[in-house]
Amino acid sequence: MISHYYPGDSITSVKGIGPSFGEKLRHLNISTVGDLLKHFPSRYVDFTKQIKISDLVSNTPGSFLAEIDKPTTHFSTTHKLITQAKARDETGSITLTWFNNPYIKKIIQEKTLYNIAGKPTFFGRGLTIVSPIIEEGDSFTINTKGLVPTYPQTEGVTSRWLRKKIHDLLHLTKLTDPISGPLLFKNSLLPLPDAIFKLHFPAEKDERWQADKRLSYNEHLRINITNRLEQEQRGKSPAFKSLSKIDTQTSAKLPFTLTAGQVKVLTQVKKDLNCKEFTHRLIQGETGSGKTAPLIFAANQCLHAGYSCAILAPTEILARQHYNTFSKFSIYPNKITLVTASLPYLSLKAEPYLFIGTHALLNQIPTNISPPLAFIAIDEQHKFGVTQREALLKRTPLPHLFNLSATPIPRTVALGLLGDIEISSIKERPSNRLTVKTFVVTPSKFKDSPKWLISKLESGNQIFVVCPNILEHTQNISSVEKQAQVYRRLIPNKFPIFTLHGKMASDEQQDTLQRFKDTPSSLLIATSLIEVGIDIPSANIMIIHSAERFGLAALHQLRGRVGRGEEQAYCFLVPSSDDEIETERLQLLQKYHDGLVLAQKDLRLRGAGEIYGEKQHGGLQTRLKYFWSKKLFLLAKADSKKIVEKDKSRALQIASKLNTW
C-alpha cells in the first residue's frame, strides 16, 4: 500500500530516511516533507538534446545514448581502484572512468543501451567522463535527459539522491492550494502542485519560468498580506510641515554646503515627516558621504514642531561622536541628550528632545513619552537585530523609521528592490579620496608581508588589524590576544602596538583610541568594535584576519576605516586557512566598492531572511527569478489589499498556508 504524506510531516517519516540521514538533511534546513519540496534547484544542466559521441566537447556537459563494454579494473600508483569501460555508438567511443567504485562492474550489462551524461575531460591519453551518470534504457529519466536539476548539497546528500526523493514525494504528497481558482486564472498562474513539479522537473525552459512565477507570487502575496495586517495594527505616524526658516538657520551653523545627494535626501525625509502614513526609508551612502547631515536638519525641524526624535548607534564610541556633532551644529543644542549603558536615561520635562544613544535607548525611553518620537534613525543598521529594531516601533503614534548604512542588510535590500522600503542614495564622496585597494591573501602568503608593513610604518603610516575574537578559544580563528603576540614578533619594538576590544571599560576604550590616534607609526589590534565611528586619516592599512567570519556589510564598513585621507589605502582580507571555501565571497570585496552593490550581492548569496521575522539572512526563495520582479510584487500587493479588506481572518489563514504548504 502506497503511503501518502503531508507537507508538515517530519522528514524522517518518509520511507528510507532515518534519524541519521535526517540529521544530514537538517544541514540543508530540511526537517519536513514540505522543506524538501521547497529545496528548489540552484541551476539546471541542459540535457534536452541528446548528442552523438563524436559531438562531445571537452569540459562541456553532454548526454548521449550508447552501449557500454565490459568494465576493467586496475590500481593507480597511489593505490586508487580505477574502473573503466568504453561507451560506444555508431559515431565512435569514449572512456568512462570511476574511482574507488567496485560496484559499478555489477551494474553494467553488455549489449544494453544506457542514457549517459557527464562532462568529458582529458585523462591520461584521451577524453574520458569521470563518474558519469548512467541510466538503463531509452525512456523517461530524471538524471540524464531534459533540464536536469542541480541542488544545494551537503556531505552525504547528493543532487542525484535529492532528485530521486523529491520526484517520488511529488507523487505521494497531498498539496492543497491556498489560492482560489479565480485569482489564479486572473493572474495566469499555475496551480500549486503543477508549479512545484515543473520547477523541479521542467520539460522545457518555459515551464520552469511559469513555475518560478507562481512560486514567487506565493512569496510576494504572503509578504504583502503579513505586512498589511501588521501595518493596520501599528496605526498612524506623527506629521508636521517643515519650515524653510529652520533649514536656513541650520545651514548657517554648518561649515559646509550640502551636496546634491544630501539635498535630495533631505527633501525626501521632510516629505516623509509631512505624512501620517508610516515611512521606512533607507539612506544609503559610502563612508564619508555625509548620511547624517540631512538628519541634523530633520531633527531641528522636529524639535521646532514640538516632537522628539531619536538616533540609535551600535557602539558608545559612535553614539558619542553623533552627540558631539549634533550638539555642535544643532540650533537646539540644549535639547540633545545622550543615553548609553554608562549614561542612563533621566526623566526629563515634557518637552521635545533629540535622544542619541546605543541599544540602551531600546529599553530606557518610555513608550508613552511626551511629546512622542516623530522619527527614529538607526545608524549602521546591520549591527542591530530585527527584534531590537522592532522594539523601537512599538509606540503610539508610530515614529517614522530611517536606516543609515553603507552596506544595508539583505532583508532591507530585498524590501527596497521590491518597493516596500523607500531607498535614498548619496552618491557623492570627498573628491580627494582614492579607492581603497583590496586584496584577498592566504595566510601562507601573508607571512611574506612584514617587510612591506615595516616600510609603511617607517613612513609614518598607522595600521588597523582586526580579529573576530578577543581571546584564543577556537583553533585557527584569529583573536586579538593571539595576533598581538604574532605582530609583536614580526614588527620591531620601536613601533607601538595597542589593543582594543569590547571587554574594556568605555573610558579605557576612548583612551586607547586617542593614544593610537596620537601615535604615528603604530598598530591597533582590535575586534570589529572599530567598525564604526573611527576617523583616523593617517591610518591607511586595514588587515582583517579570519575574514570569512565577517559578513560583507561588516567587511565593507571595516574597509571604510581607511582611505579617509589623500594617501592610497590598502585592505587585506586574510581567511583562516589557505583552502578557505568562502574565498569566492571575499573576492567580491576586491571587485566591488559600492556598498549597495555589495549588499545586493550579499542578498543573492545569503538570502533576504524572514522579511517580517527575526533572521537577517536565509529563509526566502531568492533563487527564484520572479522573486525579483517588482511588477509581480506590486500585483501581489494589490491582491493582498483586496484579500485583507474582504476578510482579515481568511487573509491570515492564506498567509500561513502559503508559508507551510
C-alpha positions as CSV (number, residue, x, y, z in Angstrom):
1,M,0.0,0.0,0.0
2,I,1.4,3.4,-1.0
3,S,1.8,5.9,1.8
4,H,0.7,9.5,1.4
5,Y,2.4,12.4,3.1
6,Y,1.5,16.0,4.0
7,P,3.9,18.9,3.8
8,G,4.1,19.2,7.6
9,D,5.1,15.6,8.2
10,S,8.6,15.0,9.6
11,I,11.2,14.2,7.0
12,T,12.1,11.0,9.0
13,S,8.5,9.7,8.4
14,V,9.4,9.2,4.8
15,K,10.4,5.7,3.8
16,G,14.2,5.3,3.6
17,I,15.0,8.4,5.7
18,G,16.1,7.5,9.2
19,P,17.3,9.7,12.1
20,S,20.9,9.7,10.9
21,F,20.1,10.8,7.4
22,G,17.5,13.2,8.8
23,E,20.3,14.9,10.7
24,K,22.3,15.3,7.4
25,L,19.2,16.9,5.8
26,R,18.9,19.4,8.7
27,H,22.2,20.9,7.5
28,L,20.2,21.9,4.4
29,N,17.4,23.3,6.7
30,I,15.2,20.3,5.7
31,S,13.1,19.0,8.6
32,T,9.7,18.3,7.0
33,V,8.4,16.9,3.7
34,G,7.4,20.5,2.7
35,D,11.0,21.7,3.4
36,L,12.3,19.1,0.9
37,L,9.8,20.1,-1.7
38,K,10.9,23.7,-1.2
39,H,14.5,22.8,-1.7
40,F,14.5,24.3,-5.2
41,P,17.2,23.7,-7.8
42,S,20.1,26.2,-7.8
43,R,20.6,25.5,-11.5
44,Y,19.8,23.1,-14.3
45,V,22.1,21.1,-16.6
46,D,20.6,21.2,-20.1
47,F,20.3,17.7,-21.5
48,T,17.2,18.5,-23.6
49,K,19.1,17.4,-26.8
50,Q,21.0,14.2,-26.8
51,I,24.1,14.2,-29.0
52,K,26.4,11.6,-30.5
53,I,29.7,10.6,-29.0
54,S,31.6,12.2,-31.9
55,D,30.0,15.5,-31.0
56,L,31.2,15.5,-27.3
57,V,33.4,18.5,-26.4
58,S,35.9,18.7,-23.6
59,N,34.6,20.4,-20.4
60,T,31.1,20.7,-21.9
61,P,28.4,18.5,-20.2
62,G,26.6,16.2,-22.7
63,S,24.0,13.4,-22.7
64,F,24.1,10.5,-25.2
65,L,22.7,7.0,-25.8
66,A,25.2,4.2,-26.0
67,E,26.1,0.7,-25.2
68,I,28.9,0.1,-22.6
69,D,31.6,-2.6,-22.9
70,K,32.6,-4.9,-20.1
71,P,34.4,-2.8,-17.4
72,T,38.0,-3.4,-16.4
73,T,39.7,-2.5,-13.2
74,H,43.3,-1.7,-12.1
75,F,45.0,0.2,-9.3
76,S,46.8,3.5,-9.7
77,T,50.3,4.3,-8.4
78,T,48.5,5.9,-5.4
79,H,46.6,2.6,-4.8
80,K,43.2,4.0,-6.0
81,L,40.9,1.5,-7.6
82,I,40.2,2.6,-11.1
83,T,37.3,1.1,-13.1
84,Q,37.0,1.9,-16.8
85,A,34.7,1.0,-19.7
86,K,34.2,2.1,-23.3
87,A,30.8,3.6,-24.3
88,R,30.1,3.2,-28.0
89,D,27.5,4.4,-30.5
90,E,27.6,4.4,-34.3
91,T,29.9,7.5,-34.4
92,G,32.6,6.4,-32.0
93,S,33.6,5.7,-28.4
94,I,34.6,7.4,-25.2
95,T,36.1,6.1,-22.0
96,L,34.1,6.1,-18.8
97,T,36.1,6.2,-15.5
98,W,35.1,5.6,-11.9
99,F,37.4,5.9,-8.9
100,N,37.1,3.5,-5.9
101,N,33.7,2.2,-7.1
102,P,34.0,-1.6,-7.3
103,Y,30.2,-2.0,-7.6
104,I,29.9,-0.4,-11.0
105,K,31.0,-3.7,-12.6
106,K,28.0,-5.4,-11.3
107,I,25.6,-2.8,-12.6
108,I,26.7,-2.5,-16.2
109,Q,25.4,-5.1,-18.6
110,E,26.8,-5.6,-22.1
111,K,24.6,-5.2,-25.2
112,T,22.3,-2.9,-23.2
113,L,21.5,0.7,-24.1
114,Y,22.2,3.4,-21.5
115,N,21.5,7.1,-21.2
116,I,24.9,8.5,-20.2
117,A,25.5,12.1,-19.0
118,G,28.6,13.9,-17.8
119,K,31.4,16.3,-18.6
120,P,34.3,14.9,-20.8
121,T,37.8,15.9,-19.7
122,F,41.3,14.8,-20.7
123,F,42.6,12.0,-18.5
124,G,45.7,10.1,-19.5
125,R,45.9,9.8,-23.3
126,G,42.4,10.9,-24.3
127,L,38.9,12.1,-23.4
128,T,37.1,10.4,-20.6
129,I,34.0,11.1,-18.5
130,V,34.7,10.7,-14.8
131,S,31.9,9.4,-12.6
132,P,29.2,9.6,-15.4
133,I,25.5,9.3,-14.6
134,I,24.1,6.2,-16.3
135,E,20.5,5.0,-16.6
136,E,19.4,2.0,-18.4
137,G,17.1,2.2,-21.4
138,D,15.8,4.9,-23.7
139,S,12.9,6.1,-21.6
140,F,12.0,9.0,-19.3
141,T,14.8,9.7,-16.8
142,I,15.4,12.4,-14.2
143,N,19.2,12.3,-14.3
144,T,20.3,12.2,-18.0
145,K,17.6,13.8,-20.1
146,G,15.8,17.1,-20.2
147,L,16.6,20.0,-17.9
148,V,18.3,18.1,-15.0
149,P,18.0,20.0,-11.7
150,T,21.1,20.5,-9.5
151,Y,20.5,21.2,-5.9
152,P,22.4,22.7,-3.0
153,Q,24.1,19.8,-1.3
154,T,25.8,18.8,1.9
155,E,28.1,15.9,3.0
156,G,26.3,12.6,2.2
157,V,23.4,14.2,0.4
158,T,23.9,14.4,-3.4
159,S,21.8,16.0,-6.1
160,R,21.1,12.6,-7.5
161,W,19.6,11.5,-4.2
162,L,17.6,14.7,-3.9
163,R,16.2,14.3,-7.4
164,K,15.0,10.8,-6.8
165,K,13.5,11.5,-3.4
166,I,11.8,14.8,-4.5
167,H,10.4,13.1,-7.6
168,D,8.9,10.3,-5.6
169,L,7.4,12.6,-3.0
170,L,5.8,14.8,-5.6
171,H,3.6,11.9,-6.4
172,L,3.0,10.9,-2.8
173,T,2.4,14.3,-1.1
174,K,-1.1,15.8,-0.7
175,L,-0.8,19.5,-1.6
176,T,-3.7,22.0,-1.1
177,D,-3.6,25.3,-3.0
178,P,-4.4,28.2,-0.6
179,I,-5.1,30.5,-3.5
180,S,-8.5,30.4,-5.2
181,G,-9.0,29.3,-8.8
182,P,-10.5,32.6,-9.9
183,L,-7.4,34.5,-8.6
184,L,-5.0,32.1,-10.3
185,F,-7.0,32.5,-13.6
186,K,-6.9,36.3,-13.3
187,N,-3.1,36.3,-12.9
188,S,-2.4,33.4,-15.4
189,L,-0.8,31.3,-12.7
190,L,-0.3,27.6,-12.4
191,P,-2.0,25.5,-9.7
192,L,0.4,24.9,-6.8
193,P,1.1,21.1,-7.4
194,D,1.8,21.8,-11.1
195,A,4.1,24.7,-10.3
196,I,6.2,22.7,-7.7
197,F,6.6,19.7,-10.1
198,K,7.6,21.9,-13.1
199,L,10.1,23.9,-11.1
200,H,11.9,20.7,-10.1
201,F,11.4,18.8,-13.4
202,P,10.5,21.2,-16.3
203,A,10.1,19.6,-19.7
204,E,11.3,22.9,-21.3
205,K,12.5,26.3,-20.1
206,D,9.1,27.9,-20.5
207,E,7.6,25.5,-17.9
208,R,10.4,26.4,-15.5
209,W,9.6,30.1,-15.8
210,Q,5.8,29.5,-15.4
211,A,6.5,27.6,-12.2
212,D,9.0,30.2,-11.0
213,K,6.4,32.9,-11.5
214,R,3.7,31.1,-9.5
215,L,6.0,30.3,-6.5
216,S,7.4,33.8,-6.5
217,Y,3.9,35.1,-6.4
218,N,3.3,32.9,-3.3
219,E,6.2,34.7,-1.5
220,H,5.0,38.1,-2.6
221,L,1.4,37.5,-1.6
222,R,2.5,36.2,1.8
223,I,4.8,39.1,2.5
224,N,2.2,41.6,1.5
225,I,-0.6,40.1,3.5
226,T,1.6,39.9,6.6
227,N,2.8,43.5,6.0
228,R,-0.7,44.9,5.5
229,L,-2.0,43.2,8.7
230,E,0.9,44.5,10.7
231,Q,0.6,48.0,9.3
232,E,-3.1,48.1,10.2
233,Q,-2.2,47.2,13.8
234,R,0.5,49.9,14.0
235,G,-1.6,52.9,13.3
236,K,-0.6,56.4,12.1
237,S,2.7,58.4,12.4
238,P,3.3,62.0,13.5
239,A,3.1,64.5,10.7
240,F,4.1,68.2,10.5
241,K,5.1,70.8,7.9
242,S,8.8,71.7,7.7
243,L,9.7,75.4,7.7
244,S,12.2,77.0,5.4
245,K,13.5,79.3,8.1
246,I,14.6,76.3,10.2
247,D,16.6,75.0,7.3
248,T,18.2,78.5,6.8
249,Q,19.2,78.7,10.5
250,T,20.6,75.1,10.3
251,S,22.6,75.9,7.2
252,A,24.1,78.9,8.8
253,K,25.7,76.7,11.5
254,L,27.2,74.2,9.1
255,P,30.8,74.7,7.9
256,F,29.9,73.1,4.6
257,T,27.2,73.3,1.9
258,L,25.0,70.2,1.4
259,T,25.8,68.1,-1.7
260,A,23.1,67.5,-4.3
261,G,22.6,64.0,-2.9
262,Q,22.2,65.3,0.7
263,V,19.7,67.9,-0.5
264,K,17.7,65.2,-2.3
265,V,17.6,63.0,0.8
266,L,16.6,66.0,3.0
267,T,13.7,66.8,0.6
268,Q,12.5,63.1,0.8
269,V,12.8,63.0,4.6
270,K,10.8,66.2,5.0
271,K,8.2,64.8,2.7
272,D,8.0,61.6,4.9
273,L,7.6,63.7,8.1
274,N,4.7,65.6,6.5
275,C,2.7,62.3,6.0
276,K,0.7,60.4,8.6
277,E,1.4,57.2,6.7
278,F,4.4,55.3,8.3
279,T,7.5,55.6,6.2
280,H,10.5,53.2,6.3
281,R,13.4,54.8,4.4
282,L,16.9,53.5,3.8
283,I,19.5,56.3,3.5
284,Q,22.5,54.6,1.8
285,G,25.8,56.2,1.1
286,E,29.5,55.3,1.3
287,T,31.6,56.2,4.3
288,G,32.3,59.9,4.2
289,S,29.3,60.7,2.0
290,G,27.6,62.6,4.9
291,K,24.5,60.5,5.6
292,T,23.9,62.1,9.0
293,A,23.8,65.7,7.6
294,P,20.2,65.6,6.4
295,L,19.2,64.3,9.9
296,I,20.6,67.4,11.5
297,F,18.0,69.4,9.5
298,A,15.3,66.8,10.2
299,A,16.0,66.9,14.0
300,N,15.8,70.7,14.1
301,Q,12.5,70.6,12.2
302,C,11.1,68.0,14.7
303,L,12.2,70.0,17.8
304,H,10.8,73.2,16.4
305,A,7.5,71.4,15.6
306,G,7.2,70.1,19.1
307,Y,8.2,66.5,18.5
308,S,11.0,64.4,19.9
309,C,13.2,62.1,17.8
310,A,16.0,59.5,18.4
311,I,19.2,58.4,16.7
312,L,20.5,55.0,17.5
313,A,24.1,53.9,17.1
314,P,25.6,50.4,17.6
315,T,28.5,51.5,19.9
316,E,29.1,54.1,22.6
317,I,32.0,55.4,20.5
318,L,29.7,56.2,17.6
319,A,26.9,57.5,19.9
320,R,29.3,60.0,21.5
321,Q,30.5,61.1,18.1
322,H,27.0,61.7,16.9
323,Y,26.2,63.6,20.2
324,N,29.2,65.9,19.7
325,T,28.3,66.5,16.0
326,F,24.7,67.3,16.7
327,S,25.4,69.4,19.8
328,K,27.8,71.5,17.6
329,F,25.5,72.0,14.7
330,S,22.0,71.9,16.1
331,I,20.1,75.1,16.6
332,Y,18.7,73.5,19.8
333,P,21.9,72.2,21.5
334,N,20.3,72.2,24.9
335,K,17.6,69.8,23.7
336,I,20.0,66.9,23.0
337,T,20.6,64.1,25.5
338,L,22.9,61.1,25.3
339,V,21.6,57.7,26.5
340,T,24.1,54.8,26.9
341,A,24.8,52.0,29.3
342,S,27.1,54.3,31.3
343,L,24.7,57.3,30.9
344,P,21.2,56.1,31.6
345,Y,18.0,57.9,30.6
346,L,16.9,60.5,33.1
347,S,13.3,61.7,33.4
348,L,13.0,65.0,31.6
349,K,10.5,67.8,31.3
350,A,7.6,67.2,28.9
351,E,9.4,69.0,26.1
352,P,10.8,67.8,22.8
353,Y,14.3,66.2,22.9
354,L,16.7,64.6,20.5
355,F,17.8,61.3,22.1
356,I,21.1,59.9,20.9
357,G,22.4,56.6,22.2
358,T,23.2,52.9,22.0
359,H,20.9,50.0,22.4
360,A,20.2,51.3,25.9
361,L,17.7,53.5,24.2
362,L,15.6,50.5,23.4
363,N,14.6,49.8,26.9
364,Q,15.0,53.2,28.6
365,I,12.9,55.7,26.7
366,P,9.2,55.2,27.8
367,T,6.9,54.1,25.0
368,N,4.4,56.8,26.1
369,I,7.0,59.6,26.2
370,S,5.6,63.1,25.7
371,P,6.0,64.6,23.2
372,P,6.2,61.5,21.1
373,L,9.0,60.5,18.7
374,A,8.5,61.7,15.2
375,F,11.3,59.6,13.8
376,I,13.9,57.0,14.8
377,A,17.1,56.9,12.8
378,I,19.3,53.8,13.1
379,D,22.9,54.2,12.1
380,E,24.7,51.2,10.7
381,Q,21.6,49.1,10.8
382,H,23.3,45.8,10.2
383,K,24.6,45.9,13.8
384,F,21.1,45.7,15.2
385,G,18.9,42.6,15.2
386,V,15.4,42.7,13.8
387,T,13.8,42.3,17.2
388,Q,15.9,45.2,18.6
389,R,14.7,47.5,15.8
390,E,11.1,46.4,16.1
391,A,11.1,47.2,19.8
392,L,11.5,50.8,19.0
393,L,8.5,50.8,16.7
394,K,6.0,49.6,19.4
395,R,4.9,53.1,20.1
396,T,1.8,55.2,19.6
397,P,1.9,57.2,17.4
398,L,4.3,55.1,15.3
399,P,7.6,57.0,14.6
400,H,8.9,57.1,11.0
401,L,12.0,54.8,10.6
402,F,15.2,55.9,8.8
403,N,18.0,53.4,8.4
404,L,21.5,54.7,7.6
405,S,24.1,52.3,6.2
406,A,26.9,52.0,3.7
407,T,26.0,48.3,3.2
408,P,22.4,47.6,4.3
409,I,21.4,44.1,5.4
410,P,19.9,41.7,2.8
411,R,16.4,42.0,4.3
412,T,16.3,45.7,3.8
413,V,17.7,45.5,0.2
414,A,15.0,42.9,-0.6
415,L,12.3,45.2,0.6
416,G,13.8,48.1,-1.2
417,L,14.1,46.3,-4.5
418,L,10.6,45.1,-4.2
419,G,9.3,48.6,-3.4
420,D,8.3,48.2,0.2
421,I,11.1,50.4,1.7
422,E,12.0,53.7,0.2
423,I,15.7,53.9,-0.8
424,S,17.6,57.2,-0.9
425,S,21.3,57.1,-2.1
426,I,24.0,59.7,-1.6
427,K,26.5,59.1,-4.4
428,E,29.0,61.9,-3.8
429,R,32.2,61.4,-1.8
430,P,35.0,63.7,-1.0
431,S,36.9,64.3,-4.3
432,N,40.3,63.9,-2.8
433,R,39.8,60.2,-1.7
434,L,41.3,57.3,-3.6
435,T,39.6,53.9,-3.9
436,V,40.9,51.5,-1.2
437,K,43.0,48.8,-2.9
438,T,41.6,45.4,-1.6
439,F,43.3,42.0,-1.7
440,V,42.3,38.5,-0.6
441,V,45.6,37.0,0.8
442,T,46.1,33.4,2.0
443,P,47.7,33.1,5.5
444,S,50.8,31.4,4.0
445,K,51.2,34.3,1.5
446,F,50.6,36.9,4.2
447,K,53.6,35.6,6.1
448,D,55.7,37.4,3.4
449,S,54.3,40.8,4.3
450,P,56.3,42.0,7.3
451,K,58.9,43.8,5.3
452,W,56.3,45.8,3.4
453,L,54.4,46.6,6.6
454,I,57.5,47.8,8.3
455,S,58.3,50.1,5.4
456,K,54.9,51.6,5.7
457,L,55.3,52.1,9.4
458,E,58.7,53.7,8.8
459,S,57.0,56.3,6.6
460,G,54.5,57.2,9.4
461,N,51.5,55.1,8.4
462,Q,49.2,53.6,11.0
463,I,47.7,50.1,10.7
464,F,44.4,48.6,11.8
465,V,44.4,44.8,12.5
466,V,41.0,43.2,13.1
467,C,40.1,39.8,14.5
468,P,36.7,38.2,15.2
469,N,37.6,37.0,18.7
470,I,39.1,38.6,21.8
471,L,40.7,35.5,23.3
472,E,42.0,32.4,21.5
473,H,39.4,29.7,22.1
474,T,38.9,28.3,18.7
475,Q,41.7,26.7,16.6
476,N,42.7,28.7,13.5
477,I,40.2,31.6,14.3
478,S,42.2,34.8,14.9
479,S,41.9,36.6,18.2
480,V,43.2,39.9,19.5
481,E,45.2,38.0,22.1
482,K,47.0,35.8,19.6
483,Q,47.6,38.5,16.9
484,A,49.1,40.9,19.4
485,Q,51.7,38.3,20.1
486,V,52.3,37.5,16.4
487,Y,52.7,41.1,15.4
488,R,55.0,41.9,18.3
489,R,57.3,39.2,17.0
490,L,57.0,40.4,13.4
491,I,57.3,44.2,14.0
492,P,60.2,45.9,15.7
493,N,59.6,47.1,19.2
494,K,60.0,50.7,18.2
495,F,56.5,50.6,16.6
496,P,53.9,50.7,19.4
497,I,51.0,48.1,19.4
498,F,47.7,48.9,21.0
499,T,44.8,46.5,21.6
500,L,41.1,47.3,21.8
501,H,38.0,45.2,22.4
502,G,34.5,45.2,24.0
503,K,35.6,43.8,27.4
504,M,37.5,47.0,28.1
505,A,35.7,49.8,30.0
506,S,34.3,52.6,27.9
507,D,36.8,55.1,29.3
508,E,39.7,52.7,28.6
509,Q,38.5,52.3,25.0
510,Q,38.4,56.0,24.5
511,D,41.8,56.4,26.0
512,T,43.3,53.7,23.8
513,L,41.8,55.2,20.6
514,Q,43.1,58.6,21.5
515,R,46.6,57.3,22.2
516,F,46.7,55.3,18.9
517,K,45.4,58.4,17.0
518,D,48.2,60.5,18.6
519,T,51.0,57.9,17.9
520,P,52.4,57.8,14.3
521,S,53.8,54.5,13.1
522,S,51.7,52.4,15.3
523,L,49.3,49.4,15.1
524,L,45.9,48.9,16.6
525,I,44.8,45.3,17.0
526,A,41.1,45.2,17.7
527,T,37.8,43.4,17.3
528,S,35.1,44.7,15.0
529,L,34.5,47.4,17.7
530,I,36.3,49.8,15.3
531,E,33.8,49.1,12.5
532,V,32.0,52.4,13.0
533,G,32.7,55.8,14.5
534,I,36.5,55.8,13.9
535,D,38.1,58.6,11.9
536,I,41.9,58.5,11.8
537,P,43.0,59.8,8.4
538,S,46.6,58.7,8.9
539,A,45.6,55.1,9.2
540,N,45.8,53.7,5.6
541,I,46.2,49.9,6.1
542,M,43.4,47.5,7.2
543,I,44.3,43.9,7.8
544,I,41.3,41.6,8.7
545,H,42.3,38.1,9.9
546,S,39.8,35.2,9.7
547,A,37.9,37.5,7.3
548,E,35.4,34.7,6.3
549,R,33.9,35.1,9.8
550,F,32.5,38.6,8.9
551,G,29.6,39.4,6.7
552,L,30.1,41.6,3.6
553,A,28.5,44.5,5.3
554,A,30.9,44.4,8.2
555,L,33.9,43.9,5.9
556,H,32.9,46.9,3.8
557,Q,32.5,49.0,6.9
558,L,35.9,48.0,8.3
559,R,37.4,48.8,4.9
560,G,35.8,52.2,5.3
561,R,38.0,52.9,8.3
562,V,41.0,53.5,6.0
563,G,41.3,55.8,2.9
564,R,39.9,58.8,4.8
565,G,42.8,61.0,3.8
566,E,44.5,61.7,0.5
567,E,47.0,58.8,0.6
568,Q,46.5,55.5,-1.1
569,A,44.9,53.0,1.3
570,Y,45.0,49.2,1.4
571,C,42.8,46.5,2.8
572,F,43.9,42.9,3.2
573,L,41.4,40.1,3.8
574,V,43.1,37.0,5.3
575,P,41.0,33.9,5.6
576,S,41.6,31.4,8.5
577,S,43.2,28.9,6.2
578,D,44.7,28.6,2.7
579,D,41.8,26.4,1.5
580,E,39.0,28.5,2.9
581,I,36.0,27.8,0.7
582,E,34.5,31.3,1.3
583,T,37.3,33.0,-0.6
584,E,34.9,33.5,-3.6
585,R,32.7,35.6,-1.3
586,L,35.6,37.6,0.0
587,Q,36.7,38.3,-3.6
588,L,33.5,40.3,-4.1
589,L,35.3,43.0,-1.9
590,Q,38.1,43.1,-4.4
591,K,35.7,43.7,-7.3
592,Y,33.1,46.0,-5.8
593,H,33.5,49.2,-3.8
594,D,29.9,50.3,-3.8
595,G,28.1,49.3,-0.6
596,L,24.7,49.0,-2.2
597,V,26.1,46.7,-4.9
598,L,27.8,44.6,-2.2
599,A,24.5,44.4,-0.2
600,Q,22.7,43.1,-3.4
601,K,25.4,40.5,-3.9
602,D,25.1,39.5,-0.2
603,L,21.4,39.2,-0.8
604,R,21.9,36.8,-3.6
605,L,24.4,34.8,-1.6
606,R,22.7,34.6,1.8
607,G,19.0,35.2,1.0
608,A,16.9,38.0,2.4
609,G,15.8,36.4,5.7
610,E,12.4,36.3,7.1
611,I,11.3,39.7,5.9
612,Y,8.9,40.1,8.8
613,G,10.7,37.7,11.2
614,E,13.9,37.7,13.2
615,K,16.5,36.1,10.9
616,Q,18.6,38.5,8.9
617,H,19.5,36.0,6.2
618,G,18.2,32.8,4.7
619,G,14.6,31.7,4.5
620,L,13.3,33.4,1.3
621,Q,13.3,31.9,-2.1
622,T,15.7,34.4,-3.5
623,R,16.9,31.9,-6.1
624,L,13.6,32.3,-8.0
625,K,13.9,34.7,-10.9
626,Y,10.5,36.2,-10.5
627,F,11.2,36.9,-6.8
628,W,13.0,40.0,-8.1
629,S,10.1,41.1,-10.3
630,K,8.7,44.4,-8.9
631,K,5.8,44.1,-11.3
632,L,4.8,40.7,-9.8
633,F,5.3,42.1,-6.3
634,L,3.0,45.0,-6.9
635,L,0.4,42.7,-8.4
636,A,0.5,40.6,-5.2
637,K,0.4,43.8,-3.2
638,A,-2.9,44.9,-4.9
639,D,-4.3,41.4,-4.4
640,S,-3.3,41.3,-0.8
641,K,-5.2,44.6,-0.2
642,K,-8.5,43.1,-1.5
643,I,-8.0,39.8,0.4
644,V,-7.4,41.7,3.7
645,E,-10.2,44.1,3.2
646,K,-12.6,41.2,2.5
647,D,-11.8,39.0,5.4
648,K,-8.8,39.5,7.8
649,S,-9.1,36.1,9.4
650,R,-9.2,34.4,6.0
651,A,-6.2,36.6,4.9
652,L,-4.2,35.4,7.9
653,Q,-5.0,31.7,7.0
654,I,-3.9,32.2,3.4
655,A,-0.6,33.8,4.5
656,S,0.0,30.9,7.0
657,K,-0.8,28.2,4.4
658,L,1.5,29.9,1.8
659,N,4.3,29.5,4.3
660,T,3.6,25.9,5.3
661,W,2.3,24.1,2.2
